[in-house]
């Protein structure tokens, strides 16, 4: 699989994941659990979408594919710490709908973690290693 095709597949998958999961959770929060809807909700899928774009950009600009697993693990750790800081900042600064925010935030964190892991586990994300 060529590098351009890999990039295209990743970006299409990421965009579909964001649109579908963001829409479904938005619908659930507004229609099924309206008391749990919070104004900052749309920022959560956007945050994870942009974070995944950044991770993808950093990984695929690396020339040495032998270090890709090390970079991926390091970036996952950075993502975890940054996400924890964002969650704590929301709880301290905003202070309302904290349980709802944390539940949705953790759901999206795990969803994108699974997507990223599955994508990069398949033959190195399709990256050529020859």
MMTF fields as JSON, N, C-alpha, C and O atoms, coordinates in Angstrom:
{
  "mmtfVersion": "1.0.0",
  "mmtfProducer": "UNKNOWN",
  "numBonds": 519,
  "numAtoms": 520,
  "numGroups": 130,
  "numChains": 1,
  "numModels": 1,
  "chainsPerModel": [1],
  "groupsPerChain": [130],
  "chainIdList": ["A"],
  "bondAtomList": [4, 2, 8, 6, 12, 10, 16, 14, 20, 18, 24, 22, 28, 26, 32, 30, 36, 34, 40, 38, 44, 42, 48, 46, 52, 50, 56, 54, 60, 58, 64, 62, 68, 66, 72, 70, 76, 74, 80, 78, 84, 82, 88, 86, 92, 90, 96, 94, 100, 98, 104, 102, 108, 106, 112, 110, 116, 114, 120, 118, 124, 122, 128, 126, 132, 130, 136, 134, 140, 138, 144, 142, 148, 146, 152, 150, 156, 154, 160, 158, 164, 162, 168, 166, 172, 170, 176, 174, 180, 178, 184, 182, 188, 186, 192, 190, 196, 194, 200, 198, 204, 202, 208, 206, 212, 210, 216, 214, 220, 218, 224, 222, 228, 226, 232, 230, 236, 234, 240, 238, 244, 242, 248, 246, 252, 250, 256, 254, 260, 258, 264, 262, 268, 266, 272, 270, 276, 274, 280, 278, 284, 282, 288, 286, 292, 290, 296, 294, 300, 298, 304, 302, 308, 306, 312, 310, 316, 314, 320, 318, 324, 322, 328, 326, 332, 330, 336, 334, 340, 338, 344, 342, 348, 346, 352, 350, 356, 354, 360, 358, 364, 362, 368, 366, 372, 370, 376, 374, 380, 378, 384, 382, 388, 386, 392, 390, 396, 394, 400, 398, 404, 402, 408, 406, 412, 410, 416, 414, 420, 418, 424, 422, 428, 426, 432, 430, 436, 434, 440, 438, 444, 442, 448, 446, 452, 450, 456, 454, 460, 458, 464, 462, 468, 466, 472, 470, 476, 474, 480, 478, 484, 482, 488, 486, 492, 490, 496, 494, 500, 498, 504, 502, 508, 506, 512, 510, 516, 514],
  "bondOrderList": [1, 1, 1, 1, 1, 1, 1, 1, 1, 1, 1, 1, 1, 1, 1, 1, 1, 1, 1, 1, 1, 1, 1, 1, 1, 1, 1, 1, 1, 1, 1, 1, 1, 1, 1, 1, 1, 1, 1, 1, 1, 1, 1, 1, 1, 1, 1, 1, 1, 1, 1, 1, 1, 1, 1, 1, 1, 1, 1, 1, 1, 1, 1, 1, 1, 1, 1, 1, 1, 1, 1, 1, 1, 1, 1, 1, 1, 1, 1, 1, 1, 1, 1, 1, 1, 1, 1, 1, 1, 1, 1, 1, 1, 1, 1, 1, 1, 1, 1, 1, 1, 1, 1, 1, 1, 1, 1, 1, 1, 1, 1, 1, 1, 1, 1, 1, 1, 1, 1, 1, 1, 1, 1, 1, 1, 1, 1, 1, 1],
  "groupList": [{"groupName": "UNK", "atomNameList": ["N", "CA", "C", "O"], "elementList": ["N", "C", "C", "O"], "formalChargeList": [0, 0, 0, 0], "bondAtomList": [1, 0, 2, 1, 3, 2], "bondOrderList": [1, 1, 2], "singleLetterCode": "X", "chemCompType": "L-PEPTIDE LINKING"}],
  "groupTypeList": [0, 0, 0, 0, 0, 0, 0, 0, 0, 0, 0, 0, 0, 0, 0, 0, 0, 0, 0, 0, 0, 0, 0, 0, 0, 0, 0, 0, 0, 0, 0, 0, 0, 0, 0, 0, 0, 0, 0, 0, 0, 0, 0, 0, 0, 0, 0, 0, 0, 0, 0, 0, 0, 0, 0, 0, 0, 0, 0, 0, 0, 0, 0, 0, 0, 0, 0, 0, 0, 0, 0, 0, 0, 0, 0, 0, 0, 0, 0, 0, 0, 0, 0, 0, 0, 0, 0, 0, 0, 0, 0, 0, 0, 0, 0, 0, 0, 0, 0, 0, 0, 0, 0, 0, 0, 0, 0, 0, 0, 0, 0, 0, 0, 0, 0, 0, 0, 0, 0, 0, 0, 0, 0, 0, 0, 0, 0, 0, 0, 0],
  "groupIdList": [1, 2, 3, 4, 5, 6, 7, 8, 9, 10, 11, 12, 13, 14, 15, 16, 17, 18, 19, 20, 21, 22, 23, 24, 25, 26, 27, 28, 29, 30, 31, 32, 33, 34, 35, 36, 37, 38, 39, 40, 41, 42, 43, 44, 45, 46, 47, 48, 49, 50, 51, 52, 53, 54, 55, 56, 57, 58, 59, 60, 61, 62, 63, 64, 65, 66, 67, 68, 69, 70, 71, 72, 73, 74, 75, 76, 77, 78, 79, 80, 81, 82, 83, 84, 85, 86, 87, 88, 89, 90, 91, 92, 93, 94, 95, 96, 97, 98, 99, 100, 101, 102, 103, 104, 105, 106, 107, 108, 109, 110, 111, 112, 113, 114, 115, 116, 117, 118, 119, 120, 121, 122, 123, 124, 125, 126, 127, 128, 129, 130],
  "secStructList": [7, 7, 2, 2, 2, 2, 2, 2, 2, 2, 2, 2, 2, 2, 2, 2, 2, 2, 2, 2, 2, 2, 2, 2, 2, 2, 2, 0, 0, 0, 0, 0, 7, 4, 4, 4, 7, 7, 6, 6, 2, 2, 2, 2, 2, 2, 2, 2, 2, 2, 2, 2, 2, 2, 2, 2, 2, 2, 2, 2, 6, 7, 1, 7, 4, 4, 4, 2, 2, 2, 2, 2, 2, 2, 2, 2, 2, 2, 2, 2, 2, 2, 2, 2, 2, 2, 2, 2, 2, 2, 2, 2, 2, 6, 7, 1, 1, 2, 2, 2, 2, 2, 2, 2, 2, 2, 2, 2, 2, 2, 2, 2, 2, 2, 2, 2, 2, 2, 2, 2, 2, 1, 4, 4, 4, 4, 7, 7, 7, 7],
  "xCoordList": [0.844, 0.0, 0.893, 1.839, 0.6, 1.424, 1.157, 0.132, 2.106, 1.988, 0.762, 0.046, 0.53, -0.616, -1.938, -2.881, -1.996, -3.213, -3.431, -4.563, -2.365, -2.452, -2.967, -3.856, -2.408, -2.866, -4.341, -5.106, -4.728, -6.127, -7.041, -8.067, -6.681, -7.5, -7.622, -8.705, -6.518, -6.544, -7.445, -8.268, -7.29, -8.07, -9.554, -10.404, -9.871, -11.276, -11.879, -12.975, -11.166, -11.652, -11.829, -12.822, -10.869, -10.927, -12.105, -12.811, -12.311, -13.418, -14.762, -15.673, -14.886, -16.131, -16.378, -17.501, -15.331, -15.456, -15.954, -16.85, -15.377, -15.762, -17.2, -17.973, -17.556, -18.903, -19.964, -20.973, -19.739, -20.75, -20.853, -21.946, -19.716, -19.77, -20.222, -20.985, -19.747, -20.17, -21.665, -22.33, -22.193, -23.626, -24.467, -25.496, -24.037, -24.797, -24.814, -25.867, -23.666, -23.622, -24.412, -25.091, -24.331, -25.107, -26.601, -27.34, -27.037, -28.443, -28.871, -29.94, -28.021, -28.336, -28.449, -29.376, -27.509, -27.539, -28.741, -29.338, -29.091, -30.205, -31.573, -32.493, -31.719, -33.035, -33.306, -34.413, -32.319, -32.542, -32.216, -32.937, -31.13, -30.709, -30.567, -29.462, -31.654, -31.53, -30.997, -30.364, -31.241, -30.739, -29.215, -28.588, -28.631, -27.183, -26.425, -25.194, -27.139, -26.454, -25.745, -26.305, -24.524, -23.764, -23.226, -22.948, -23.087, -22.734, -21.381, -21.191, -20.46, -19.11, -19.009, -17.935, -20.116, -20.04, -19.393, -18.504, -19.796, -19.221, -17.699, -17.06, -17.126, -15.673, -14.932, -13.761, -15.601, -14.931, -14.556, -13.387, -15.505, -15.089, -14.084, -13.17, -14.253, -13.31, -11.915, -10.929, -11.817, -10.534, -9.819, -8.637, -10.55, -9.925, -9.6, -8.594, -10.421, -10.139, -8.83, -7.962, -8.691, -7.47, -6.253, -5.161, -6.432, -5.33, -4.859, -3.657, -5.794, -5.431, -4.733, -3.801, -5.174, -4.489, -3.041, -2.137, -2.834, -1.481, -0.612, 0.538, -1.151, -0.412, -0.045, 1.092, -1.008, -0.766, 0.316, 1.196, 0.248, 1.243, 2.641, 3.602, 2.752, 4.057, 4.606, 5.788, 3.755, 4.219, 4.646, 5.652, 3.914, 4.197, 5.199, 5.537, 5.672, 6.775, 8.121, 9.171, 8.081, 9.304, 9.815, 9.037, 11.087, 11.68, 12.066, 11.977, 12.486, 12.955, 11.771, 11.288, 11.306, 10.14, 10.444, 9.523, 11.716, 12.066, 11.691, 11.446, 11.642, 11.305, 9.819, 9.404, 9.019, 7.589, 6.88, 6.102, 7.116, 6.431, 6.806, 5.957, 8.061, 8.494, 7.785, 7.3, 7.731, 7.043, 5.56, 4.98, 4.944, 3.516, 3.238, 2.288, 4.045, 3.854, 4.087, 3.346, 5.113, 5.385, 4.235, 3.836, 3.708, 2.593, 1.323, 0.52, 1.13, -0.029, 0.089, -0.906, 1.292, 1.498, 1.249, 0.615, 1.746, 1.518, 0.019, -0.504, -0.664, -2.109, -2.841, -3.775, -2.419, -3.055, -2.872, -3.834, -1.65, -1.371, -2.112, -2.723, -2.061, -2.754, -4.261, -4.904, -4.815, -6.255, -6.633, -7.674, -5.815, -6.078, -6.049, -6.876, -5.102, -5.037, -6.267, -6.794, -6.72, -7.917, -9.133, -9.937, -9.27, -10.407, -10.389, -11.42, -9.228, -9.113, -9.385, -10.058, -8.874, -9.115, -10.604, -11.118, -11.302, -12.744, -13.446, -14.277, -13.108, -13.755, -13.513, -14.416, -12.302, -11.973, -12.514, -12.988, -12.446, -12.832, -14.33, -14.922, -14.937, -16.36, -17.21, -18.094, -16.953, -17.565, -19.005, -19.53, -19.671, -21.025, -21.079, -20.314, -21.989, -22.093, -20.761, -20.366, -20.081, -18.76, -18.847, -18.048, -19.818, -19.936, -20.243, -19.667, -21.139, -21.497, -20.308, -20.042, -19.597, -18.422, -17.393, -16.889, -17.08, -16.062, -16.474, -15.642, -17.736, -18.217, -18.068, -17.575, -18.49, -18.39, -16.929, -16.529, -16.141, -14.727, -13.98, -13.212, -14.205, -13.548, -14.031, -13.238, -15.307, -15.83, -15.08, -14.623, -14.953, -14.26, -12.769, -12.174, -12.165, -10.745, -10.532, -9.635, -11.353, -11.219, -11.556, -10.898, -12.558, -12.945, -11.8, -11.486, -11.188, -10.087, -8.832, -8.047, -8.643, -7.522, -7.65, -6.675, -8.843, -9.087, -8.884, -8.248, -9.415, -9.251, -7.771, -7.311, -7.042, -5.616, -4.847, -3.994, -5.138, -4.448, -4.717, -3.791, -5.966, -6.314, -5.652, -5.094, -5.714, -5.144, -3.646, -3.154, -2.918, -1.466, -1.006, 0.131, -1.865, -1.492, -1.548, -0.848, -2.366, -2.472, -1.253, -1.194, -0.294, 0.901, 1.536, 1.948, 1.609, 2.238, 1.435, 2.001, 0.117, -0.721, -0.595, -0.981, -0.06, 0.11, 1.379, 1.618, 2.196, 3.438, 4.446, 4.649, 5.066, 6.038, 7.312, 7.778, 7.873, 9.061, 10.244, 11.202, 10.213, 11.323, 12.461, 13.468],
  "yCoordList": [-1.172, 0.0, 1.24, 1.324, 2.183, 3.383, 4.314, 4.217, 5.215, 6.175, 7.075, 7.368, 7.509, 8.385, 7.667, 8.258, 6.41, 5.637, 5.434, 5.5, 5.191, 5.033, 6.314, 6.279, 7.438, 8.723, 8.938, 9.34, 8.666, 8.858, 7.96, 8.417, 6.694, 5.758, 6.197, 6.138, 6.634, 7.072, 8.29, 8.341, 9.262, 10.496, 10.259, 10.849, 9.416, 9.094, 8.368, 8.705, 7.376, 6.638, 7.539, 7.436, 8.415, 9.339, 10.297, 10.564, 10.808, 11.73, 11.03, 11.583, 9.82, 9.061, 8.731, 8.852, 8.317, 8.012, 9.231, 9.12, 10.382, 11.605, 11.999, 12.322, 11.971, 12.38, 11.44, 11.892, 10.141, 9.173, 9.135, 9.241, 8.984, 8.896, 10.221, 10.238, 11.325, 12.631, 12.84, 13.347, 12.451, 12.59, 11.686, 12.11, 10.439, 9.489, 9.941, 9.936, 10.327, 10.762, 12.062, 12.238, 12.966, 14.207, 13.894, 14.466, 12.992, 12.593, 11.949, 12.249, 11.06, 10.434, 11.463, 11.415, 12.384, 13.387, 14.325, 14.704, 14.694, 15.636, 14.976, 15.562, 13.768, 13.137, 12.162, 12.132, 11.377, 10.351, 10.87, 10.586, 11.629, 12.167, 13.689, 14.204, 14.417, 15.875, 16.583, 17.633, 16.029, 16.631, 16.511, 17.224, 15.615, 15.399, 16.181, 16.197, 16.833, 17.572, 18.784, 19.477, 19.037, 20.189, 20.942, 20.342, 22.223, 23.105, 22.782, 22.995, 22.283, 22.02, 20.707, 20.368, 19.955, 18.642, 18.669, 17.856, 19.564, 19.513, 19.667, 19.272, 20.228, 20.395, 19.076, 18.954, 18.099, 16.83, 16.065, 15.714, 15.785, 15.101, 15.927, 15.372, 17.239, 18.108, 18.009, 17.943, 17.999, 17.877, 16.582, 16.596, 15.471, 14.19, 14.071, 13.458, 14.637, 14.641, 15.384, 14.88, 16.574, 17.363, 16.687, 16.732, 16.073, 15.369, 14.193, 13.963, 13.449, 12.326, 12.811, 12.166, 13.928, 14.488, 14.829, 14.577, 15.397, 15.756, 14.513, 14.493, 13.487, 12.234, 11.634, 11.213, 11.596, 11.038, 11.822, 11.234, 13.147, 13.987, 13.722, 13.594, 13.641, 13.406, 12.036, 11.908, 11.019, 9.667, 9.535, 8.888, 10.125, 9.922, 10.891, 10.779, 11.822, 12.64, 12.061, 12.529, 11.045, 10.35, 9.514, 8.827, 9.565, 8.801, 7.38, 6.451, 7.216, 5.915, 5.104, 5.348, 4.143, 3.351, 2.384, 1.883, 2.117, 1.207, 1.809, 1.074, 3.122, 3.774, 4.095, 4.69, 3.71, 4.022, 3.501, 4.246, 2.251, 1.79, 2.616, 2.891, 3.005, 3.839, 5.193, 5.671, 5.802, 7.086, 6.953, 7.818, 5.884, 5.677, 5.566, 6.17, 4.808, 4.657, 5.982, 6.331, 6.706, 8.012, 8.976, 9.709, 8.975, 9.871, 9.465, 10.325, 8.173, 7.73, 8.229, 8.622, 8.212, 8.715, 10.228, 10.719, 10.948, 12.396, 12.683, 13.581, 11.908, 12.064, 11.827, 12.555, 10.812, 10.499, 11.649, 12.089, 12.126, 13.206, 14.479, 15.136, 14.828, 16.021, 15.904, 16.865, 14.755, 14.546, 14.612, 15.171, 14.058, 14.145, 15.598, 16.008, 16.373, 17.794, 18.557, 19.41, 18.254, 18.905, 18.55, 19.424, 17.293, 16.864, 17.531, 17.999, 17.569, 18.213, 19.714, 20.291, 20.34, 21.773, 22.051, 23.013, 21.22, 21.417, 21.309, 22.149, 20.276, 20.062, 21.223, 21.631, 21.746, 22.842, 24.187, 24.987, 24.44, 25.753, 25.875, 26.916, 24.849, 24.93, 24.451, 25.173, 23.25, 22.761, 22.287, 21.852, 22.344, 21.79, 20.701, 20.718, 19.768, 18.583, 17.823, 17.3, 17.77, 17.138, 15.642, 15.115, 14.957, 13.51, 13.224, 12.314, 13.991, 13.801, 14.064, 13.311, 15.154, 15.498, 14.378, 13.943, 13.913, 12.878, 11.57, 10.898, 11.21, 9.985, 10.068, 9.132, 11.175, 11.355, 11.485, 10.931, 12.203, 12.404, 11.065, 10.787, 10.25, 8.944, 8.038, 7.291, 8.098, 7.314, 7.664, 6.77, 8.953, 9.362, 9.042, 8.67, 9.184, 8.84, 7.369, 7.041, 6.498, 5.065, 4.736, 3.892, 5.383, 5.149, 5.479, 4.694, 6.629, 7.023, 6.196, 5.946, 5.779, 4.902, 3.566, 3.052, 3.021, 1.759, 1.948, 1.117, 3.032, 3.286, 3.381, 2.74, 4.181, 4.373, 3.059, 2.753, 2.299, 1.038, 0.043, -0.593, -0.09, -1.02, -0.589, -1.417, 0.699, 1.174, 0.91, 0.385, 1.271, 1.133, -0.308, -0.647, -1.155, -2.554, -3.341, -4.341, -2.897, -3.591, -3.256, -2.196, -4.159, -4.013, -2.629, -2.021, -2.145, -0.844, 0.297, 1.321, 0.134, 1.177, 1.225, 2.21, 0.174, 0.138, 0.808, 0.93, 1.244, 1.935, 0.956, -0.112, 1.293, 0.425, 0.378, 1.414, -0.81, -0.957, -1.521, -1.987, -1.496, -2.085, -1.124, -1.471],
  "zCoordList": [0.0, 0.0, 0.0, 0.783, -0.86, -0.954, 0.227, 0.901, 0.455, 1.545, 1.354, 2.311, 0.118, -0.148, 0.114, 0.642, -0.253, -0.021, 1.479, 1.957, 2.208, 3.657, 4.297, 5.148, 3.885, 4.423, 4.137, 5.013, 2.901, 2.512, 3.339, 3.843, 3.481, 4.259, 5.713, 6.296, 6.293, 7.684, 7.848, 8.762, 6.969, 7.085, 6.812, 7.48, 5.854, 5.593, 6.793, 7.24, 7.311, 8.478, 9.692, 10.413, 9.911, 11.045, 10.91, 11.882, 9.707, 9.465, 9.648, 10.264, 9.116, 9.286, 10.757, 11.248, 11.448, 12.876, 13.645, 14.482, 13.363, 14.063, 13.744, 14.646, 12.464, 12.065, 12.626, 13.166, 12.498, 12.939, 14.462, 15.018, 15.131, 16.597, 17.212, 18.179, 16.645, 17.153, 16.987, 17.89, 15.835, 15.587, 16.465, 16.991, 16.628, 17.451, 18.91, 19.547, 19.435, 20.835, 21.011, 22.023, 20.044, 20.106, 20.143, 20.944, 19.282, 19.237, 20.56, 21.091, 21.081, 22.371, 23.49, 24.3, 23.527, 24.592, 24.47, 25.478, 23.252, 23.079, 23.193, 23.763, 22.66, 22.592, 23.738, 24.276, 24.109, 25.129, 26.532, 27.489, 26.643, 27.941, 27.877, 28.045, 27.639, 27.473, 28.729, 28.62, 29.889, 31.123, 31.235, 32.018, 30.455, 30.511, 29.449, 29.461, 28.524, 27.459, 28.056, 28.906, 27.617, 28.083, 26.869, 25.83, 27.003, 25.884, 25.254, 24.057, 26.032, 25.522, 24.757, 24.26, 24.651, 24.005, 22.618, 22.364, 21.71, 20.353, 20.319, 19.344, 21.357, 21.393, 21.625, 21.266, 22.217, 22.521, 21.254, 21.096, 20.331, 19.105, 18.296, 17.686, 18.293, 17.579, 18.188, 17.455, 19.506, 20.196, 19.794, 19.451, 19.841, 19.516, 18.034, 17.678, 17.168, 15.733, 15.463, 14.75, 16.029, 15.824, 16.448, 15.882, 17.591, 18.248, 17.401, 17.273, 16.826, 15.954, 14.685, 14.204, 14.149, 12.982, 13.311, 12.514, 14.475, 14.905, 15.086, 14.648, 15.723, 15.916, 14.565, 14.353, 13.659, 12.334, 11.595, 10.967, 11.673, 11.005, 11.567, 10.808, 12.87, 13.496, 13.106, 12.786, 13.13, 12.795, 11.339, 11.049, 10.439, 9.026, 8.426, 7.247, 9.203, 8.692, 9.108, 8.669, 9.953, 10.365, 9.204, 8.542, 8.959, 7.849, 8.267, 7.465, 9.499, 9.984, 10.504, 11.609, 9.712, 10.1, 11.239, 11.884, 11.495, 12.597, 13.945, 14.902, 14.031, 15.292, 15.427, 16.421, 14.444, 14.465, 15.717, 16.313, 16.144, 17.365, 18.599, 19.447, 18.695, 19.819, 19.789, 20.814, 18.616, 18.468, 18.772, 19.43, 18.3, 18.545, 20.039, 20.537, 20.75, 22.195, 22.926, 23.845, 22.515, 23.137, 22.898, 23.802, 21.697, 21.383, 22.119, 22.482, 22.345, 23.126, 24.569, 25.178, 25.102, 26.458, 26.528, 27.462, 25.542, 25.493, 25.373, 26.033, 24.52, 24.364, 25.674, 26.012, 26.407, 27.684, 28.677, 29.307, 28.814, 29.763, 29.362, 30.206, 28.079, 27.605, 27.821, 28.244, 27.537, 27.726, 29.202, 29.546, 30.064, 31.503, 31.967, 32.782, 31.452, 31.813, 31.323, 32.036, 30.114, 29.578, 30.435, 30.758, 30.8, 31.616, 32.997, 33.48, 33.615, 34.93, 34.81, 35.665, 33.77, 33.567, 33.404, 33.975, 32.632, 32.475, 33.823, 34.168, 34.577, 35.867, 36.826, 37.557, 36.821, 37.739, 37.257, 38.064, 35.963, 35.443, 35.178, 35.461, 34.65, 34.308, 35.476, 35.938, 35.95, 37.168, 37.102, 38.126, 35.966, 35.895, 34.823, 33.859, 35.012, 34.154, 34.119, 33.077, 35.251, 35.327, 35.026, 34.251, 35.64, 35.4, 33.934, 33.338, 33.368, 31.969, 31.055, 30.118, 31.35, 30.552, 30.607, 29.571, 31.807, 31.956, 31.284, 30.674, 31.39, 30.753, 29.226, 28.597, 28.646, 27.195, 26.774, 25.75, 27.546, 27.225, 27.214, 26.293, 28.229, 28.302, 27.166, 26.593, 26.84, 25.719, 24.434, 23.722, 24.136, 22.917, 22.978, 21.966, 24.146, 24.283, 23.916, 23.139, 24.472, 24.2, 22.747, 22.138, 22.192, 20.809, 19.851, 18.957, 20.04, 19.169, 19.44, 18.525, 20.663, 20.994, 20.26, 19.711, 20.258, 19.551, 18.051, 17.403, 17.496, 16.059, 15.693, 14.748, 16.444, 16.176, 16.309, 15.476, 17.331, 17.565, 16.442, 15.939, 16.053, 14.972, 13.668, 12.949, 13.364, 12.109, 12.04, 11.041, 13.093, 13.062, 13.284, 12.955, 13.833, 14.029, 12.721, 12.566, 11.797, 10.513, 9.656, 9.033, 9.632, 8.795, 8.94, 7.952, 10.159, 10.393, 9.807, 9.425, 9.732, 9.164, 7.658, 7.028, 7.083, 5.638, 5.176, 3.975, 6.116, 5.761, 5.22, 5.799, 4.145, 3.49, 4.335, 4.811, 4.523, 5.368, 4.599, 5.218, 3.286, 2.528, 2.343, 1.726]
}
